[in-house]
Amino acid sequence: MSPMEQTSTSEGWIYGTSLTTGCSGLLPENYITKADECSTWIFHGSCSILNTVSSSALAFGDGALERRQYEDQGLGETTPLTIICQPMQPLRVNSQPGPQKRCLFVCRHGERMDVVFGKYWLSQCFDAKGEALLESNTVIDHVYCSPSLRCVQTAHNILKGLQQDNHLKIRVEPGLFEWTKWVAGSTLPAWMPPSELAAANLSVDTTYRPHIPVSKLVISESYDTYINRSFQVTKEIISECKSKGNNILIVAHASSLEACTCQLQGLSPQNSKDFVQMVRKIPYLGFCSCEELGETGIWQLTDPPILPLTHGPTGGFNWRETLLQE
């Protein structure tokens, strides 16, 4: 549709493209709402590119063009032109002998689709993060998450991406919930209990007993209370998992990347003003890795085994610039 045609349309009608079907046309303006800026690509279909001239095809492999001959093909047959992609190389593989160091991974939940697409949001998966972990040869031994549904769903789909959702259960820990001062209203959210989450086919451990139950959370807690709560529950999680596996994944909130790792490194918490500014820089699925220094009980931030997720207007996330204190 040309700009001239758009200007000649009747008032109250706009030109748009369906996100689900790819069809374009005029839409009544009063029946739709504008979504936040998003560079999402939707797969609508595919078709094969046929090579009718030759019985051989060119393919990409090992960084160079290789000619691959098809066996038992006649001159009259049509052959699809196939592009073979090399699998993603592991970003870090620990092949050193001896005991492996313990690692704590802290991840923010996936993007809230109700914010992006409004009330009638589309069901989306967050398993790309889990697939990247799988391709980096990272093994997760324990998974903990905040009771917020968005955190449980993100953790579940990360496990699906890791292909561990059938034998690794998520431990829902209320102590990992974000700073309650940011909760709207005068009461805490009404979270689904683990039994209901499991009934909804989410990989949740219904036998887990939280370190900090919901009854211990208070609305509008102070900054110091939140920081101490996050540090306390993180220490107890690490202690609980000692000798039961090396790698722990925590899926919680943007503030958790700082609150759960700062004091583990022997650092003092930031003041609340600097803390809030830092949290605003952590995007959805922001991810950091904290590694224990031997048996000292001191941890340090290290390069995560996967790259950060960046899309559309969401800025790139660099854990060094955001979480490291000078």
DRENDO-1510 file (C-alpha; in Angstrom, 1 decimal, always signed):
<recs>
REC; n; res; u; v; w
REC; 1; MET; +0.0; +0.0; +0.0 .
REC; 2; SER; +1.6; +3.3; -1.1 .
REC; 3; PRO; +1.7; +6.4; +1.1 .
REC; 4; MET; -0.8; +8.0; -1.3 .
REC; 5; GLU; -3.3; +5.2; -0.8 .
REC; 6; GLN; -2.9; +5.4; +3.0 .
REC; 7; THR; -3.7; +9.1; +3.0 .
REC; 8; SER; -6.9; +8.5; +0.9 .
REC; 9; THR; -8.3; +5.9; +3.3 .
REC; 10; SER; -11.4; +6.7; +5.4 .
REC; 11; GLU; -10.9; +8.2; +8.8 .
REC; 12; GLY; -10.9; +5.6; +11.6 .
REC; 13; TRP; -9.3; +2.9; +9.4 .
REC; 14; ILE; -5.6; +2.1; +9.3 .
REC; 15; TYR; -3.4; -0.2; +7.3 .
REC; 16; GLY; -1.9; -3.1; +9.2 .
REC; 17; THR; -0.4; -6.6; +9.1 .
REC; 18; SER; -1.6; -9.5; +11.2 .
REC; 19; LEU; +1.1; -10.9; +13.5 .
REC; 20; THR; -0.4; -14.4; +13.4 .
REC; 21; THR; -1.3; -14.8; +9.7 .
REC; 22; GLY; +0.9; -12.2; +7.9 .
REC; 23; CYS; -2.2; -10.9; +6.0 .
REC; 24; SER; -2.4; -7.2; +5.4 .
REC; 25; GLY; -5.3; -4.9; +5.0 .
REC; 26; LEU; -7.4; -2.0; +6.5 .
REC; 27; LEU; -8.4; -2.3; +10.1 .
REC; 28; PRO; -10.9; -0.4; +12.2 .
REC; 29; GLU; -8.8; +1.8; +14.5 .
REC; 30; ASN; -11.2; +1.6; +17.5 .
REC; 31; TYR; -10.8; -2.2; +17.7 .
REC; 32; ILE; -7.0; -2.3; +18.1 .
REC; 33; THR; -4.4; -0.8; +20.4 .
REC; 34; LYS; -0.8; +0.1; +19.5 .
REC; 35; ALA; +1.7; -2.3; +21.0 .
REC; 36; ASP; +5.1; -1.3; +22.3 .
REC; 37; GLU; +7.9; -1.2; +19.8 .
REC; 38; CYS; +9.0; -4.7; +19.0 .
REC; 39; SER; +11.2; -6.3; +16.3 .
REC; 40; THR; +9.6; -9.7; +16.5 .
REC; 41; TRP; +9.7; -11.9; +13.4 .
REC; 42; ILE; +7.0; -14.5; +12.8 .
REC; 43; PHE; +7.5; -17.6; +10.7 .
REC; 44; HIS; +4.5; -17.8; +8.3 .
REC; 45; GLY; +5.7; -20.5; +5.9 .
REC; 46; SER; +8.5; -21.9; +3.7 .
REC; 47; CYS; +9.2; -23.2; +0.3 .
REC; 48; SER; +12.0; -25.3; -1.2 .
REC; 49; ILE; +14.4; -23.7; -3.8 .
REC; 50; LEU; +14.6; -26.3; -6.6 .
REC; 51; ASN; +17.7; -26.9; -8.7 .
REC; 52; THR; +16.4; -28.2; -12.0 .
REC; 53; VAL; +19.8; -27.9; -13.9 .
REC; 54; SER; +22.2; -30.1; -12.0 .
REC; 55; SER; +22.0; -33.3; -9.9 .
REC; 56; SER; +24.4; -31.8; -7.4 .
REC; 57; ALA; +23.9; -29.1; -4.8 .
REC; 58; LEU; +26.1; -26.6; -3.0 .
REC; 59; ALA; +26.1; -26.6; +0.7 .
REC; 60; PHE; +27.9; -24.6; +3.4 .
REC; 61; GLY; +30.0; -26.7; +5.7 .
REC; 62; ASP; +33.0; -26.0; +8.0 .
REC; 63; GLY; +33.1; -22.4; +6.8 .
REC; 64; ALA; +33.7; -23.3; +3.1 .
REC; 65; LEU; +31.6; -24.3; +0.1 .
REC; 66; GLU; +31.6; -28.0; -0.4 .
REC; 67; ARG; +30.1; -29.8; -3.3 .
REC; 68; ARG; +28.0; -32.7; -2.2 .
REC; 69; GLN; +26.9; -35.2; -4.9 .
REC; 70; TYR; +23.5; -36.9; -4.5 .
REC; 71; GLU; +23.5; -40.6; -5.1 .
REC; 72; ASP; +21.4; -42.4; -7.6 .
REC; 73; GLN; +19.8; -39.3; -9.0 .
REC; 74; GLY; +18.7; -39.1; -12.6 .
REC; 75; LEU; +19.2; -36.1; -14.8 .
REC; 76; GLY; +15.4; -35.4; -14.8 .
REC; 77; GLU; +15.0; -35.3; -11.1 .
REC; 78; THR; +14.7; -32.0; -9.2 .
REC; 79; THR; +16.9; -31.6; -6.1 .
REC; 80; PRO; +16.4; -29.0; -3.3 .
REC; 81; LEU; +19.2; -26.6; -2.7 .
REC; 82; THR; +20.1; -27.3; +1.0 .
REC; 83; ILE; +22.1; -25.1; +3.3 .
REC; 84; ILE; +23.7; -27.0; +6.1 .
REC; 85; CYS; +24.5; -24.9; +9.1 .
REC; 86; GLN; +27.2; -25.7; +11.6 .
REC; 87; PRO; +26.0; -26.3; +15.1 .
REC; 88; MET; +26.8; -23.6; +17.7 .
REC; 89; GLN; +30.2; -24.1; +19.2 .
REC; 90; PRO; +30.3; -24.3; +23.0 .
REC; 91; LEU; +31.4; -21.0; +24.5 .
REC; 92; ARG; +33.1; -22.7; +27.4 .
REC; 93; VAL; +33.8; -26.4; +28.1 .
REC; 94; ASN; +35.4; -27.4; +31.4 .
REC; 95; SER; +37.8; -30.2; +30.4 .
REC; 96; GLN; +40.3; -29.8; +33.2 .
REC; 97; PRO; +40.8; -32.8; +35.5 .
REC; 98; GLY; +39.9; -32.7; +39.1 .
REC; 99; PRO; +36.8; -31.5; +40.9 .
REC; 100; GLN; +34.7; -28.8; +39.2 .
REC; 101; LYS; +34.0; -25.5; +40.7 .
REC; 102; ARG; +30.6; -24.7; +41.9 .
REC; 103; CYS; +28.6; -22.1; +39.9 .
REC; 104; LEU; +25.6; -20.1; +40.7 .
REC; 105; PHE; +23.6; -18.8; +37.7 .
REC; 106; VAL; +21.1; -16.0; +38.3 .
REC; 107; CYS; +18.7; -15.2; +35.5 .
REC; 108; ARG; +15.9; -12.6; +35.2 .
REC; 109; HIS; +12.5; -13.9; +34.0 .
REC; 110; GLY; +11.5; -13.7; +30.3 .
REC; 111; GLU; +9.7; -10.8; +28.8 .
REC; 112; ARG; +6.2; -10.1; +30.0 .
REC; 113; MET; +4.0; -10.6; +27.0 .
REC; 114; ASP; +1.2; -8.6; +28.6 .
REC; 115; VAL; +3.4; -5.6; +28.5 .
REC; 116; VAL; +4.5; -6.1; +24.8 .
REC; 117; PHE; +1.2; -7.2; +23.3 .
REC; 118; GLY; -1.4; -5.9; +25.7 .
REC; 119; LYS; -4.3; -7.7; +27.2 .
REC; 120; TYR; -4.7; -10.4; +24.6 .
REC; 121; TRP; -1.1; -11.4; +24.5 .
REC; 122; LEU; +0.2; -14.4; +22.5 .
REC; 123; SER; +1.7; -17.5; +24.1 .
REC; 124; GLN; +5.4; -17.3; +23.7 .
REC; 125; CYS; +8.2; -19.7; +24.8 .
REC; 126; PHE; +11.4; -18.7; +26.6 .
REC; 127; ASP; +13.4; -21.9; +25.8 .
REC; 128; ALA; +16.0; -20.2; +23.6 .
REC; 129; LYS; +18.0; -19.5; +26.7 .
REC; 130; GLY; +17.8; -23.1; +27.7 .
REC; 131; GLU; +18.9; -24.3; +24.2 .
REC; 132; ALA; +21.9; -22.0; +24.4 .
REC; 133; LEU; +22.8; -23.5; +27.8 .
REC; 134; LEU; +22.5; -27.0; +26.3 .
REC; 135; GLU; +24.7; -26.1; +23.3 .
REC; 136; SER; +27.4; -24.7; +25.7 .
REC; 137; ASN; +27.5; -28.1; +27.5 .
REC; 138; THR; +26.3; -26.6; +30.7 .
REC; 139; VAL; +24.7; -29.0; +33.2 .
REC; 140; ILE; +22.2; -27.6; +35.7 .
REC; 141; ASP; +21.9; -29.7; +38.9 .
REC; 142; HIS; +19.3; -27.6; +40.9 .
REC; 143; VAL; +16.7; -25.0; +39.9 .
REC; 144; TYR; +15.1; -22.4; +42.2 .
REC; 145; CYS; +12.8; -19.7; +41.2 .
REC; 146; SER; +10.6; -16.9; +42.6 .
REC; 147; PRO; +6.9; -17.7; +43.1 .
REC; 148; SER; +5.9; -15.2; +40.4 .
REC; 149; LEU; +4.3; -17.2; +37.5 .
REC; 150; ARG; +6.5; -15.4; +34.9 .
REC; 151; CYS; +9.6; -16.8; +36.8 .
REC; 152; VAL; +8.2; -20.3; +37.0 .
REC; 153; GLN; +7.3; -20.3; +33.3 .
REC; 154; THR; +10.7; -19.1; +32.4 .
REC; 155; ALA; +12.5; -21.7; +34.5 .
REC; 156; HIS; +10.2; -24.4; +33.1 .
REC; 157; ASN; +11.0; -23.5; +29.5 .
REC; 158; ILE; +14.8; -23.1; +30.2 .
REC; 159; LEU; +14.6; -26.7; +31.4 .
REC; 160; LYS; +12.8; -27.7; +28.3 .
REC; 161; GLY; +15.5; -26.1; +26.2 .
REC; 162; LEU; +18.1; -28.0; +28.3 .
REC; 163; GLN; +16.0; -31.2; +27.7 .
REC; 164; GLN; +15.9; -31.7; +31.5 .
REC; 165; ASP; +12.3; -30.9; +32.2 .
REC; 166; ASN; +11.4; -34.6; +32.7 .
REC; 167; HIS; +13.9; -35.3; +35.5 .
REC; 168; LEU; +14.8; -31.9; +37.1 .
REC; 169; LYS; +12.1; -30.2; +39.2 .
REC; 170; ILE; +11.9; -26.4; +40.0 .
REC; 171; ARG; +11.9; -25.5; +43.7 .
REC; 172; VAL; +9.6; -22.5; +44.2 .
REC; 173; GLU; +11.3; -20.2; +46.8 .
REC; 174; PRO; +9.2; -17.2; +48.1 .
REC; 175; GLY; +12.4; -15.8; +49.5 .
REC; 176; LEU; +13.6; -15.0; +45.9 .
REC; 177; PHE; +10.7; -12.7; +45.3 .
REC; 178; GLU; +11.6; -9.1; +44.3 .
REC; 179; TRP; +11.6; -6.1; +46.7 .
REC; 180; THR; +8.1; -5.9; +48.0 .
REC; 181; LYS; +8.2; -2.1; +48.0 .
REC; 182; TRP; +7.6; -2.4; +44.3 .
REC; 183; VAL; +4.4; -4.3; +44.7 .
REC; 184; ALA; +1.3; -2.3; +43.8 .
REC; 185; GLY; -1.4; -2.3; +46.4 .
REC; 186; SER; -1.5; -3.1; +50.1 .
REC; 187; THR; -1.1; -6.9; +49.8 .
REC; 188; LEU; +1.3; -9.4; +48.3 .
REC; 189; PRO; +0.2; -11.2; +45.0 .
REC; 190; ALA; -1.9; -14.3; +45.3 .
REC; 191; TRP; +0.6; -16.8; +43.9 .
REC; 192; MET; -0.4; -20.2; +42.6 .
REC; 193; PRO; +0.7; -23.0; +45.0 .
REC; 194; PRO; +3.2; -25.6; +43.8 .
REC; 195; SER; +0.4; -28.2; +43.5 .
REC; 196; GLU; -1.5; -26.1; +41.1 .
REC; 197; LEU; +1.6; -25.3; +39.1 .
REC; 198; ALA; +2.4; -29.0; +38.8 .
REC; 199; ALA; -1.2; -29.7; +37.8 .
REC; 200; ALA; -0.7; -27.1; +35.0 .
REC; 201; ASN; +2.2; -29.4; +33.7 .
REC; 202; LEU; +5.0; -27.2; +35.0 .
REC; 203; SER; +8.0; -29.0; +36.3 .
REC; 204; VAL; +7.6; -28.0; +39.9 .
REC; 205; ASP; +8.8; -29.9; +43.0 .
REC; 206; THR; +5.7; -30.2; +45.2 .
REC; 207; THR; +7.6; -31.6; +48.1 .
REC; 208; TYR; +10.0; -28.7; +48.5 .
REC; 209; ARG; +9.9; -26.8; +51.8 .
REC; 210; PRO; +10.9; -23.1; +51.3 .
REC; 211; HIS; +13.6; -21.5; +53.4 .
REC; 212; ILE; +11.5; -18.3; +53.6 .
REC; 213; PRO; +7.8; -19.1; +53.4 .
REC; 214; VAL; +5.2; -16.6; +52.1 .
REC; 215; SER; +4.1; -15.9; +55.6 .
REC; 216; LYS; +7.5; -14.4; +56.4 .
REC; 217; LEU; +7.3; -11.8; +53.5 .
REC; 218; VAL; +6.0; -8.3; +54.4 .
REC; 219; ILE; +4.6; -5.7; +52.2 .
REC; 220; SER; +6.7; -2.5; +51.6 .
REC; 221; GLU; +9.8; -3.9; +53.3 .
REC; 222; SER; +12.9; -1.7; +53.6 .
REC; 223; TYR; +15.8; -1.9; +51.2 .
REC; 224; ASP; +18.1; -3.4; +53.9 .
REC; 225; THR; +15.5; -6.1; +54.6 .
REC; 226; TYR; +15.2; -7.1; +51.0 .
REC; 227; ILE; +19.0; -7.2; +50.5 .
REC; 228; ASN; +19.5; -9.3; +53.6 .
REC; 229; ARG; +16.6; -11.6; +52.7 .
REC; 230; SER; +18.0; -12.3; +49.2 .
REC; 231; PHE; +21.5; -12.9; +50.6 .
REC; 232; GLN; +20.2; -15.2; +53.3 .
REC; 233; VAL; +18.1; -17.4; +51.0 .
REC; 234; THR; +21.0; -17.6; +48.5 .
REC; 235; LYS; +23.4; -18.8; +51.2 .
REC; 236; GLU; +20.9; -21.4; +52.4 .
REC; 237; ILE; +20.3; -22.6; +48.8 .
REC; 238; ILE; +24.0; -23.0; +48.2 .
REC; 239; SER; +24.4; -24.8; +51.6 .
REC; 240; GLU; +21.5; -27.1; +50.8 .
REC; 241; CYS; +23.0; -28.1; +47.4 .
REC; 242; LYS; +26.5; -28.6; +48.6 .
REC; 243; SER; +27.9; -32.1; +47.6 .
REC; 244; LYS; +24.7; -32.6; +45.6 .
REC; 245; GLY; +25.8; -31.0; +42.3 .
REC; 246; ASN; +28.0; -28.1; +41.1 .
REC; 247; ASN; +25.6; -25.8; +39.2 .
REC; 248; ILE; +22.6; -24.0; +40.6 .
REC; 249; LEU; +20.2; -21.9; +38.5 .
REC; 250; ILE; +18.1; -19.2; +40.1 .
REC; 251; VAL; +15.3; -17.6; +38.0 .
REC; 252; ALA; +13.9; -14.5; +39.6 .
REC; 253; HIS; +13.9; -10.8; +39.0 .
REC; 254; ALA; +16.2; -8.1; +37.6 .
REC; 255; SER; +17.1; -7.0; +41.1 .
REC; 256; SER; +18.1; -10.6; +42.0 .
REC; 257; LEU; +21.2; -10.5; +39.8 .
REC; 258; GLU; +22.7; -8.0; +42.2 .
REC; 259; ALA; +20.9; -8.9; +45.5 .
REC; 260; CYS; +21.8; -12.6; +45.3 .
REC; 261; THR; +25.5; -12.2; +44.3 .
REC; 262; CYS; +26.8; -8.9; +45.8 .
REC; 263; GLN; +27.5; -10.1; +49.3 .
REC; 264; LEU; +28.6; -13.6; +48.1 .
REC; 265; GLN; +31.6; -11.8; +46.7 .
REC; 266; GLY; +32.3; -10.2; +50.1 .
REC; 267; LEU; +31.1; -6.8; +48.9 .
REC; 268; SER; +28.9; -4.3; +50.7 .
REC; 269; PRO; +25.5; -3.6; +49.1 .
REC; 270; GLN; +25.0; -0.4; +47.2 .
REC; 271; ASN; +22.8; +2.4; +48.5 .
REC; 272; SER; +19.2; +2.1; +47.4 .
REC; 273; LYS; +19.4; +4.9; +44.8 .
REC; 274; ASP; +22.4; +3.3; +42.9 .
REC; 275; PHE; +20.7; -0.1; +43.3 .
REC; 276; VAL; +17.5; +1.1; +41.5 .
REC; 277; GLN; +19.5; +2.7; +38.7 .
REC; 278; MET; +21.5; -0.5; +38.2 .
REC; 279; VAL; +18.4; -2.7; +38.1 .
REC; 280; ARG; +16.9; -0.6; +35.3 .
REC; 281; LYS; +19.9; -1.7; +33.1 .
REC; 282; ILE; +19.1; -5.4; +33.4 .
REC; 283; PRO; +16.9; -6.6; +30.5 .
REC; 284; TYR; +14.6; -9.6; +30.4 .
REC; 285; LEU; +16.5; -12.8; +30.6 .
REC; 286; GLY; +19.6; -10.9; +31.9 .
REC; 287; PHE; +22.0; -13.6; +33.0 .
REC; 288; CYS; +25.1; -13.7; +35.3 .
REC; 289; SER; +27.4; -16.4; +36.5 .
REC; 290; CYS; +29.1; -16.5; +40.0 .
REC; 291; GLU; +31.8; -19.0; +40.7 .
REC; 292; GLU; +33.2; -20.2; +44.0 .
REC; 293; LEU; +36.9; -19.7; +44.7 .
REC; 294; GLY; +38.0; -23.1; +46.0 .
REC; 295; GLU; +36.7; -23.8; +49.5 .
REC; 296; THR; +37.0; -20.2; +50.7 .
REC; 297; GLY; +33.3; -19.5; +50.7 .
REC; 298; ILE; +34.0; -16.4; +48.5 .
REC; 299; TRP; +32.5; -16.2; +45.1 .
REC; 300; GLN; +33.4; -14.1; +42.0 .
REC; 301; LEU; +31.5; -13.1; +38.9 .
REC; 302; THR; +32.7; -14.9; +35.8 .
REC; 303; ASP; +31.8; -14.9; +32.1 .
REC; 304; PRO; +28.5; -16.7; +31.7 .
REC; 305; PRO; +28.5; -19.8; +29.5 .
REC; 306; ILE; +26.0; -18.2; +27.1 .
REC; 307; LEU; +25.7; -14.8; +25.4 .
REC; 308; PRO; +23.0; -12.3; +26.5 .
REC; 309; LEU; +19.7; -12.1; +24.6 .
REC; 310; THR; +19.3; -8.8; +22.7 .
REC; 311; HIS; +16.3; -7.8; +20.5 .
REC; 312; GLY; +14.6; -4.7; +19.2 .
REC; 313; PRO; +14.8; -1.7; +21.5 .
REC; 314; THR; +16.2; -3.8; +24.3 .
REC; 315; GLY; +19.8; -2.8; +24.9 .
REC; 316; GLY; +22.7; -5.2; +25.2 .
REC; 317; PHE; +23.5; -6.5; +28.7 .
REC; 318; ASN; +27.1; -6.6; +29.9 .
REC; 319; TRP; +27.4; -8.1; +33.4 .
REC; 320; ARG; +30.9; -6.5; +33.8 .
REC; 321; GLU; +29.6; -3.0; +33.3 .
REC; 322; THR; +26.4; -3.5; +35.3 .
REC; 323; LEU; +27.3; -5.7; +38.3 .
REC; 324; LEU; +31.0; -5.3; +38.9 .
REC; 325; GLN; +31.8; -2.7; +41.6 .
REC; 326; GLU; +34.9; -0.6; +41.3 .
</recs>
